[in-house]
């Protein structure tokens, strides 16, 4: 059995994912900090428990704070009841979601033909500059 904690924020009339945590105390303190900042209409923490034996995942709301201006007085009606069982997940789903979503793009390798062309242009500009300076100075 593995447990992960999901921090969600309430914006634009719906709950949106913010981040995942492995430690309950850390996620609750982060949720309290975010709630105290007043930046979001609401903050909640879901405890996500995956059971290998039944291949099922259960969600429980362990922390929830909504502001007065959130307009979400009936959010419990729109959300599944606590402890409901979601669709089965395979063993790698939780691990995949814990990985960072933004991966750096691989750098493009330099094209040798492009490097040769740039070097040729630089050499030709150098020769042209030398010839131009000599003609201005009056020497041949």
BELDA-V430995 format. One record per run of one state. SS is the DSSP state (a for helix, b for strand, c for the rest). FROM is the first residue (numbers start at 1). TO is the last residue. If there is no record, write none. Layout:
ss->(SS | SS)
from->(FROM | FROM)
to->(TO | TO)
//
This chain:
ss->(c | b | c | b | c | a | c | b | c | b | c | a | c | a | c | b | c | a | c | a | c)
from->(1 | 2 | 12 | 14 | 22 | 24 | 38 | 42 | 52 | 56 | 67 | 68 | 71 | 75 | 79 | 85 | 86 | 92 | 99 | 112 | 138)
to->(1 | 11 | 13 | 21 | 23 | 37 | 41 | 51 | 55 | 66 | 67 | 70 | 74 | 78 | 84 | 85 | 91 | 98 | 111 | 137 | 140)
//
